[in-house]
Amino acid sequence: MNHPPMRILMISEHASPLAYAGGTDAGGQNIYVDHVARQLALEGHHVDVLTRRDDPALSEVVPFARGARVIHVNAGPPEPVPKEQLQDHMPDFAAHAWRMLRAQPAYDVIHANFFMSGWVGLKLRPRLRAPLVTTFHALGLVRRLHQGAADGFPPQRIAIERELVAASDRLIAECPQDRQDLEQLYAASPGRISLVPCGVDTQQFRPGDRLEARRRLGLKTDEFIVLQLGRLVPRKGIDNVIEAMALLPADVPARLVVVGGASDRPDPALTPEIGRLQALATAAGAAHRVSFVGRRGRDALRDWYVAADVFVTTPWYEPFGITPLEAMACGTPVIGSDVGGVRYTVQDGITGFLVPPRDPAAVAERLMLLQKQPQLARELGQAGIARVQSAFTWAQVARQLAEVYARVRYAVPPRREGVQQRPSSRQMQAEAP
């Protein structure tokens, strides 16, 4: 359904669409905000993205597509800050954002991404008089369940999420597990949840010639290449894949290639997880089968997907996970954990295989099956292409979101707070808890 052009305010406090995906705090949310904003703009809407300034050299407003802009908000030091430490800067973020937006034309909807952006959205909503749509991308109670004491977010995250679940005009669940978690853990009303998945750029990620890709990357043409790509953090379960490589028969010419990190070289000083995984590979007797290549730009990732025989992603939990879709779009079969969004995107036995998390033996079994049956791998890859094109393009995602925006835009009456006199940024700062 086509809708009249809307003015959309997206908030993504730590994940800028301009950021380099694959760094420590750059990943799926950056990609999501980037592509959703671009696609909405392509559909004729105007999109402003609020994100925190993390570099003093950044301009206040940066257009990044026709009809889409990033607005950098001063909140905390203008340098990278781990997202786990950003909550205390959100009152400044909200106050400065209001000061920057108060003279802008009215917005039709606010779309907050992540709980801190949602907190800001709650502060801005009565002033901007626009409905609030919230996508969490990850839930604190789920994270706490899987990470325990390793969860570095402040305890107030859970209370903020509960408030957002109760107060948002609409909640976006990215997969059925996300919807179930919102309902069961946060008592969300099912009628206020819309299921809209993440997507993949099918122009950027598409099938290609495997041998040519390997030649460009300097990979051997006769090895069975297993690819792991994305953020290098413990919860991604890369140790699980390394241990699986150690279980493969010695005469199988297999190699795990790990793409990701804080720099374009595999430097453990910059990415401690690389050092931990290298030590694990050595201890498991698999160091000769594991190669770390460092971070690669988005424009270089297609070759890695195309070059691989199989993409493996075995996180402990995964709110959605865009990398399996990118691999599928390139025609590469996926072995993924039977959790969260991976369970939703990867169809077991059709586009790849689902395995229990933390089960190296199950991963090794599926790797050997694909290594022995290349025709099966090709069939799974072809099915993956079809699945992505049928349900997970960014154009489809943006249209579904626009439908949600239009529903809340017309269902929620204009908010009257602040009509007579808009509060100053100083007043807003004082009101912030």
Secondary structure, 3 states (H helix, E strand, C coil): CCCCCCEEEEECCCCCCCCCCCCCCCCHHHHHHHHHHHHHHHCCCEEEEEEECCCCCCCCEEEEECCEEEEEECCCCCCCCCHHHCHHHHHHHHHHHHHHHCCCCCCCEEEEECHHHHHHHHHHHHHHCCCEEEECCCCHHHHHHHHHHHCCCCCHHHHHHHHHHHHCCEEEECCHHHHHHHHHHHCCCHHHEEECCCCECCCCCCCCCHHHHHHHHCCCCCCEEEEEECCCCHHHCHHHHHHHHHHCCCCCCEEEEEECCCCCCCCCCCCHHHHHHHHHHHHHCCHHHEEEEECCCHHHHHHHHHHCCEEEECCCCCCCCCHHHHHHHCCCCEEEECCHHHHHHCCECCCEEEECCCCHHHHHHHHHHHHHCHHHHHHHHHHHHHHHHHHCEHHHHHHHHHHHHHHHHHHCCCCCCCCCCCCCHHHHHHHCC
